């Protein structure tokens, strides 16, 4: 259990989230998050909007890698350190060796320090890193480096801002994506549909997100139900406070105009403390 996920009770002795209803959209570590919120007095509504497909069970990753290598990209955009490492580790040895040899011949660009550290940790040359740690800032440095009219590879991990991919295509780049992290809709879609209605009705105080894909999945369910506009209106108006675990998870919310709060440090405990501060 993350000790930081246990903020101290209010000085009066009253639990700071008493009477508050908070929805948890996570699949991974959902029990830990729900327990931390309940210790602060919250009523927790659980609805895992998505679930992760293990890379070992994902044949699409091998096909995407082969397609990327066949395109002979001139540049590779690395969006996350974990995704880059997971991608290479998931490949069979012969394919991994071919992939690493190809990466060594490309210009590599990273979204932030963690991605840069993962690339260096695999023995590649020190790559440039986007200072804003967003996909937009990553594409900025790629285009500023003069990458145009060539094939490029992009390692995605979770939510991807398609507007930034379009910027690469508008610059003449043929973009080949590899996704070592893929998600499917949550197993209990009835619970997710109920969550959509609870948000629209204003019966929740906050909704937490620990992955950008969880936002995508919630919006996809609302779209399927014909309730996407109503859901967006509710979240934009603040009928439920949107809380993200960090700035990367916040991106898909911000992209559709939803106000969102998130801690400076991307940690579950920090998110819980922030939520307590916002609602107490």
Secondary structure as GFF3:
##gff-version 3
##sequence-region A 1 280
A	DSSP	three_ten_helix	3	5	.	.	.	ID=ss1
A	DSSP	beta_strand	21	24	.	.	.	ID=ss2
A	DSSP	alpha_helix	30	39	.	.	.	ID=ss3
A	DSSP	beta_strand	43	46	.	.	.	ID=ss4
A	DSSP	beta_strand	50	53	.	.	.	ID=ss5
A	DSSP	three_ten_helix	55	57	.	.	.	ID=ss6
A	DSSP	alpha_helix	59	71	.	.	.	ID=ss7
A	DSSP	beta_strand	75	78	.	.	.	ID=ss8
A	DSSP	alpha_helix	81	90	.	.	.	ID=ss9
A	DSSP	alpha_helix	93	104	.	.	.	ID=ss10
A	DSSP	beta_strand	107	110	.	.	.	ID=ss11
A	DSSP	alpha_helix	113	121	.	.	.	ID=ss12
A	DSSP	beta_strand	128	129	.	.	.	ID=ss13
A	DSSP	alpha_helix	135	144	.	.	.	ID=ss14
A	DSSP	beta_strand	151	156	.	.	.	ID=ss15
A	DSSP	alpha_helix	162	170	.	.	.	ID=ss16
A	DSSP	beta_strand	174	179	.	.	.	ID=ss17
A	DSSP	beta_strand	182	185	.	.	.	ID=ss18
A	DSSP	alpha_helix	189	201	.	.	.	ID=ss19
A	DSSP	beta_strand	206	209	.	.	.	ID=ss20
A	DSSP	alpha_helix	212	224	.	.	.	ID=ss21
A	DSSP	alpha_helix	228	236	.	.	.	ID=ss22
A	DSSP	beta_strand	241	244	.	.	.	ID=ss23
A	DSSP	alpha_helix	247	255	.	.	.	ID=ss24
A	DSSP	beta_strand	260	262	.	.	.	ID=ss25
A	DSSP	alpha_helix	268	279	.	.	.	ID=ss26
###
